[in-house]
Amino acid sequence: MASESRRPLAAEDPAVVELTRRWIAEVVIGLNLCPFARRVFDGGLIRYAVTRARNTTELITVLTEELRLLSVTPEDRIETAFLIHPEVLHDFLDYNDFVAEADQLIDELGFRGTIQIAGFHPRYQFAGTAIDDVENYTNRSPFPMLHLLRESSITPVNEDPERLAEIPRRNIALLCRMGTAGVRKLVEEFGIPLPADT
């Protein structure tokens, strides 16, 4: 029988959940990186699912379960969800490839236009950036995770392309103003790899 710590199914993991909640409160909400975050966080409408999946096959299984759960759960109970997977996809390039698979899964399950997936990873790196560029920290999190978003939650912004495009521009400008020292101070307690001094 597999040990409890190796179960692939999503489950409660208080230490992982608490660190994730603190990161959302102090970084995502604290810097206003996401205009939707405070309302769902304060309203207790976020599901934190932690999986001990050890490979992408197990992770796809759990992701499928989480997408289906979100799709059938009333929005006033769960509006958005984080699938946190601390034991798989530590390499960002592998993770990035998996996000493309996850997006394909959205189509296979018939959730296109209903749910979308956003990526967060301790070593997140946008195309065209250097590994230590501060703008990467808008999507760097304590653990590899997939953010499952109901499109209805972000429809007002999605329907305004300029407003939507302004969010990452504003976030990048903010982190650039903070500089390396400010970003280091912000993320060091969350175990996120620190930017090199420049």
Sequence and secondary structure as in RCSB ss.txt:
>XXXX:A:sequence
MASESRRPLAAEDPAVVELTRRWIAEVVIGLNLCPFARRVFDGGLIRYAVTRARNTTELITVLTEELRLLSVTPE
DRIETAFLIHPEVLHDFLDYNDFVAEADQLIDELGFRGTIQIAGFHPRYQFAGTAIDDVENYTNRSPFPMLHLLR
ESSITPVNEDPERLAEIPRRNIALLCRMGTAGVRKLVEEFGIPLPADT
>XXXX:A:secstr
   GGG  SEE  HHHHHHHHHHIIIIIITTT  TTHHHHHHTT EEEEEE   SHHHHHHHHHHHHHHHHHS T
TT SEEEEE TTS  SHHHHHHHHHHHHHHHHHTT TTTEEEEEE TT   TT  TT GGGGGG  SS EEEEEE
HHHHHHHHT HHHHHHHHHHHHHHHHHHHHHHHHHHHGGGT       
